[in-house]
Amino acid sequence: MSSLTTAQRLDAAYYNALWPTLFARHQIPLLVPPDSDMFRADLGRSLRVMFDWLGDLRGQRVLELGCGPGDYTIMLARRGAQVTAVDIAAASLNLTRRRAAAHQLESSVAVRVAAAETLAFPSNSFDLVVGFGLLHHADARALAPEIRRVLKPGGRALFREPLGENPLLHLIRERMPYRHKHRSPNEHPLTHSDIAGVGRYFCRTRQREFYLLSMISRAIGGEMSFPALWALDEFLLARVPLARRWCRYVLVEYAA
């Protein structure tokens, strides 16, 4: 895409190389695991809550921004959504299309090369806009009005994103190795100021933070530890709300 910015071209090149490599190594399976397995994996707690917030998806027109290899595209389509998945990396769309075919969901999934900041869709086109780790790659000032434009009146936009308020976590992300670490050249985990800036284009914003102490699971591995750590996090965050800013991830919903 000649209209991509320099930063977008760098990100596209990164993912055009990454996804085929991981797929060839069988680190990305052709068939997306059942939802129950996805909810037990790393980041599974926030994923379950996001789908709870999304609600009944049957017949809903959903725009997925930054679809990556298509894990969440398939999850959305399996729940009855008509999904339009966009990404700036051709490898993302090729793999998403291939996995949709493997699940016999071709009629429920359309893919298109596009930058999230410049969407070539008519206004009021979608019931929902979703992103699983998209906002922290994007230019939020350009993205927010585009999301608002393509949403139908009363529509919602939901994003699950890495949170960037914890300086120690920032240092680890930048400098230290850990399991399944993949960072593109232009990532910038969200701040609460970023979240509020996007929210100015919408009627209502709600958010929920995840993974305070349980972020250590990324280093130690072992899915058996996840539920206990998630439960401990929720116990602590309910009693010490100020600790939410130090969490690893945030789920944000914007209502049009």
Secondary structure by P-SEA (a helix, b strand, c coil): cccccaaaaaaaaaaaacaaaaaaacccccccccaaaaaaccaaaaaaaaaaaaccccccbbbbccccccaaaaaaaaaccccccccccaaaaaaaaaaaaaacccccbbbbbccccccccccccccbbbbcccccccaaaaaaaaaaaacccccbbbbbbbbcccaaaaaaaccccccccccccccccccaaaaaaaacccccccccccccccccccccccccaaaaaaaaaaaaaaacccccccccbbbbbbcc
